[in-house]
Amino acid sequence: LKAVILIGGPQKGTRFRPLSFEVPKPLFPVAGVPMVQHHIEACAKVPGMKEILLMGFYQPHEALSRFLVSAQQEFKIPIRYLQEYAALGTGGGIYHFRDQILSGGAEAFFVLNADVCSEFPLQEMLEFRQQHGDMHSFVILGTTANRTQALNYGCIVANTDTQEVQHYVEKPSTFVSEIINCGIYLFTPAIFQHIGEVFQRNQQELALEESSSGWQRAEVIRLEQDVFTALAGSGKLYVYKTDGFWSQIKSAGSAIYASRLYLNQYSKSHPERLVQNKPGGPVIRGNVYIHPTASVDSTAVLGPNVSIGEGVTVGAGVRVRESIVLHGASLHDHTCVLNTIVGWDSTIGRWARVEGTPSDPNPNDPYAKINSETLFRDGRLTPSITILGCSVTIPAEVVILNSIVLPHKELSRSYKNQIIL
């Protein structure tokens, strides 16, 4: 068994700015550890996992190399980064590196998108494949969304008895199905034959069109639109439906929601990562992660859903809720931080209040997903969480509301619903 994690590259992650300026999006900390580490942990737990490949088109990056070395040591499993020479799409990358994926005689491999957070029921997908279909069939992880939000995802129509996928549409314009694609797949080497057919077809079409548009590449292949749509109804593709948590991490606001889902799971999977109330320690409400190197005053109140990074200083009487505070940040006495991501090495002055508007899914709908809001609506900034880029300084006694502050800014007054460039 092997696993491939698709991490994309620098021209994507635009909705994740200004946080993706400082660190490749897959390394952004969610619930205290890099986003992609949750994927690696899940893959490393699967018995028989021989190698994990990260695939994307980030240039060799110091932070990425450091992360890979430490992850290999921690999980005792070979982890390599394969760099695409250009953005090849979700199917083009694995087709390009098919020899590396199959080397060592891989019988099956998982493909996971890095920008999802999930319980990753990988073992269950393997067992499901043994019970349904044959050893040459492919499995998509699916989950239920509500009718209106399903249109934003790949929609799957499956046979209710066998779970065989009969119809697949990526982001349909009208309602097709409530079962959506989670971006986590289990393939066998046979998938390359199907991707190869798309590749051949693209090449023929490009040869015919060569005169009209020369920029297009035959290697750019999208698993969803190009491969699944064709495979549906052929008896080769099945869907395993999960009831576990799942969410996309497209915007910075969805990172806070993902952090909540993971912190929630820690009570079962990593209780050692959650802080408990101790005499002489800060007041903890709900699930809170605090890095061992952070210094938190005993009069601070943290939680629920708070993640405090490396070397952070939290002063007396500080209140933090539903927020991610990144390494080296400093919250001076009596600040209040709600629904906010505080960037690396940022400083918030005494008695300041930094607050955002959460973009949570509807709590009364069990199948609601997070809306990927556009930054602007009707010419106005959509109220969302507040994001401070790295090294932002907020003076004492000001209020920052629903704003995005780009890196290295020193603010001198209060702001509301602004992007501060």
Buried (B, 14 or more C-beta within 10 A) or exposed (E): BBBBBBBBBBEBBEBBBBBBBBBBBBBBBBBBBBBBBBBBBBBBEBEEBBBBBBBBBBEEBEEBEEBBEEBBEEBEBBBEBBBBEEBBBBBBBBBBBBEBBBEEEBEBBBBBBBBBBBBBBBEBBBEBBEEBBEEEBBBBBBBBBBEEBBBBBBBBBBEEEEBBBBBBBBEBEEEBBBBBBBBBBBBBBEBBEBBEEBBEBBEEEBEEEEEEEEEEBBBBBBBBBBBBBBBBBEEBBBBBBBEBBBBBBBBBBBBBBBBBBBBBBBEEBBEEBBBEEEEEBBEBEBBBBBBEEBEBBEBBBBBBBBBBBBBBBBBEBBBBBBBBBBBBBBBBBBBBBBBBBBBBBBBBBBBBBBBBBBBBBEEEEEBBBBBBBEEEEEEEBBBBBBBBBBBBBBBEEBBBBBBBBBBEBEBEEBBEBBBBE
